[in-house]
Amino acid sequence: MDFNKLINRKDTGSIKWDKAERLFGSKDVLPMWVADMDFDNPDPVKDALTNMIRNEVLGYTFPKDSLYQSIVNWQAEHHGMDLKPDHISFSPGVLSSIAVVVQAFTQEGDGVLIHDPVYTPFSSMVKKNNRKVFRSNLKISNNKYVMDFEDIDEQMSQHEVKLFILSNPHNPGGRVWSREELDKLVTLCIKNNVLLISDEIHSDLVYSPNEMVSPVTLKEEYKKWVITLHSATKTFNLAGVKASFIIVLDRKLKAKIKAIQQQTELDIINSFGMCATEAAFSQSADWHGELIQYLDKNRKQIIDFFDKELPDVEYMVPESTYLFWFDASTLNLESSKIRKAFAETGKIGLNDGLSYGSNAPEFMRLNFAVPKVVLSEGLTRIKNVFDAYNIKHTESD
Ligand SMILES: Cc1ncc(COP(=O)(O)O)c(C=O)c1O
């Protein structure tokens, strides 16, 4: 696979490319925001989809045994899960799954706890379902996010918290939570009668020597407390096909989830999603291996660049994901103006910390799943912004 190939995604309905101008207010912004990749899909996925379109009728379909098996095998090999097809429920997206789980296990007005900062739609999905969002601030230790367990315990017991939504690994900070951290978190969930959603959509994008741990694999009793969400869409760049799955190992939990899914017809995914998911998990492991190597090189390039060219800028080394989280506070700008400064002065579109909560208002998120030349251009643009503002400040001092 040629990850260096430049692909023109303009005018394809790509959110990242075609909505950038409206969001960032400038035509020639380099979009390095939304979390999809500017890479082509694996050949086996494209071949399977082409074959389906050419040779099959697009009538009503159901998930074939081979699709279930591709997930069972992937989860066993990559995440140490011992699944049966019956543990898997399909769902159009991880966010739809979150909505379903929220509806299945909480009532209007109940509390749902999330980290701060964390992937923006966690809070919006909870609010749209009229539940209350509580946030536990992540703390920074050695430039890494760590959980504040005392605070989590306190918030769970003080508010009517019924559910914790965890980004595992963490978007935007790239943390791969350790066995010990996850064990402590589930222990607190059980103590406070709180179910845990482990959103593992980034779990196949982990850099060695970090090790992804699915909390449901830690102890037998955790099966009653943990609902795992996953998908092939982040790993294989298939977000447009809208396909994901919920893993529930406990029969009673599964029955409640299934009931809401059936009431809302959210237990069905389309033929393209089924076909792409199976081809990805069963035939694209080589592509995945090459992807991780490429992303890891990009990750190193960014770190070298920041260390050399922007030594005063703090950042978090991504242990996973293709997202780089850095602190733009040395720009000395009001946090609400930082995104605009990158867009107007640097001509680069980044996600701003303010959209992930209130705990990291001056951080910015860079999506580095791009060809190397594009990454080099993006880094230069970022440096231009720091240079421009530092010069301005020196002049006004
Ligand atoms: C942590 C996390 N969960 C869920 C999603 C979205 O999942 P889906 O497109 O399947 O709804 C994303 C996308 O970036 C994500 O980062």
The ligand as an ORCA input file, in Angstrom:
! r2SCAN-3c Opt
* xyz 0 1
  C     -13.688      7.872     20.765
  C     -14.579      7.874     19.556
  N     -15.768      7.250     19.605
  C     -16.602      7.227     18.543
  C     -16.261      7.854     17.361
  C     -17.241      7.867     16.212
  O     -17.711      6.603     15.941
  P     -18.830      6.342     14.834
  O     -18.409      7.066     13.604
  O     -18.830      4.865     14.673
  O     -20.115      6.857     15.407
  C     -15.033      8.509     17.258
  C     -14.655      9.192     16.009
  O     -13.692      9.896     15.924
  C     -14.166      8.519     18.385
  O     -12.997      9.147     18.349
*
